[in-house]
């Protein structure tokens, strides 16, 4: 049970990091163009 919660938390963190990177990339593209 605890392991499952940890796995979900890690998955959520990884997903959040991916979203943040995508957002940063979008800002960079907008700044360049």
N, CA, C and O of each residue as an XYZ file, in Angstrom:
132
protein
N       0.839     -1.207      0.000
C       0.000      0.000      0.000
C       0.875      1.258      0.000
O       0.687      2.151     -0.826
N       1.824      1.319      0.924
C       2.707      2.489      0.999
C       3.549      2.587     -0.274
O       3.776      3.678     -0.797
N       4.011      1.425     -0.767
C       4.821      1.430     -1.989
C       4.014      1.968     -3.163
O       4.531      2.715     -3.994
N       2.750      1.585     -3.222
C       1.897      2.066     -4.320
C       1.757      3.579     -4.254
O       1.825      4.260     -5.278
N       1.564      4.100     -3.057
C       1.432      5.547     -2.886
C       2.720      6.246     -3.310
O       2.679      7.293     -3.956
N       3.857      5.671     -2.947
C       5.144      6.256     -3.330
C       5.299      6.257     -4.841
O       5.740      7.246     -5.427
N       4.935      5.143     -5.473
C       5.051      5.036     -6.929
C       4.174      6.088     -7.601
O       4.590      6.726     -8.569
N       2.963      6.264     -7.085
C       2.055      7.261     -7.664
C       2.633      8.662     -7.500
O       2.553      9.486     -8.412
N       3.212      8.924     -6.336
C       3.795     10.246     -6.084
C       4.951     10.509     -7.054
O       5.065     11.600     -7.612
N       5.803      9.500     -7.249
C       6.925      9.652     -8.174
C       6.415      9.882     -9.588
O       6.935     10.724    -10.321
N       5.389      9.121     -9.963
C       4.819      9.286    -11.309
C       4.295     10.700    -11.481
O       4.523     11.336    -12.510
N       3.585     11.191    -10.462
C       3.025     12.539    -10.537
C       4.145     13.576    -10.644
O       4.034     14.536    -11.405
N       5.218     13.380     -9.883
C       6.342     14.322     -9.922
C       6.978     14.325    -11.307
O       7.283     15.386    -11.851
N       7.179     13.132    -11.880
C       7.784     13.031    -13.204
C       6.889     13.724    -14.223
O       7.378     14.427    -15.108
N       5.582     13.526    -14.099
C       4.633     14.148    -15.020
C       4.699     15.668    -14.874
O       4.658     16.398    -15.865
N       4.800     16.132    -13.637
C       4.878     17.567    -13.398
C       6.144     18.154    -13.999
O       6.108     19.228    -14.599
N       7.272     17.453    -13.840
C       8.528     17.926    -14.413
C       8.400     18.037    -15.923
O       8.854     19.009    -16.527
N       7.769     17.020    -16.532
C       7.607     17.032    -17.987
C       6.774     18.239    -18.412
O       7.098     18.913    -19.390
N       5.703     18.504    -17.673
C       4.837     19.644    -17.995
C       5.621     20.951    -17.866
O       5.513     21.827    -18.724
N       6.406     21.082    -16.800
C       7.187     22.303    -16.591
C       8.173     22.507    -17.735
O       8.349     23.626    -18.217
N       8.822     21.413    -18.171
C       9.793     21.533    -19.256
C       9.098     21.950    -20.542
O       9.607     22.775    -21.300
N       7.921     21.365    -20.778
C       7.166     21.703    -21.990
C       6.792     23.182    -21.950
O       6.868     23.879    -22.962
N       6.387     23.649    -20.771
C       6.006     25.057    -20.601
C       7.213     25.961    -20.850
O       7.095     26.988    -21.518
N       8.371     25.580    -20.313
C       9.592     26.368    -20.511
C       9.952     26.420    -21.991
O      10.317     27.473    -22.515
N       9.847     25.271    -22.659
C      10.172     25.206    -24.087
C       9.246     26.129    -24.876
O       9.683     26.813    -25.802
N       7.976     26.144    -24.509
C       7.010     27.012    -25.198
C       7.398     28.475    -25.008
O       7.341     29.262    -25.952
N       7.791     28.837    -23.797
C       8.193     30.223    -23.529
C       9.423     30.585    -24.354
O       9.498     31.680    -24.910
N      10.385     29.670    -24.435
C      11.612     29.926    -25.197
C      11.279     30.125    -26.669
O      11.789     31.044    -27.310
N      10.418     29.257    -27.201
C      10.030     29.372    -28.615
C       9.353     30.714    -28.866
O       9.621     31.366    -29.875
N       8.481     31.128    -27.959
C       7.784     32.407    -28.113
C       8.780     33.564    -28.040
O       8.659     34.535    -28.787
N       9.745     33.467    -27.160
C      10.727     34.537    -27.004
C      11.591     34.660    -28.263
O      11.939     35.767    -28.675
N      11.932     33.530    -28.866
C      12.788     33.545    -30.063
C      12.030     34.122    -31.253
O      12.584     34.898    -32.030
N      10.769     33.743    -31.392
C       9.984     34.212    -32.547
C       9.230     35.489    -32.190
O       8.514     36.038    -33.028
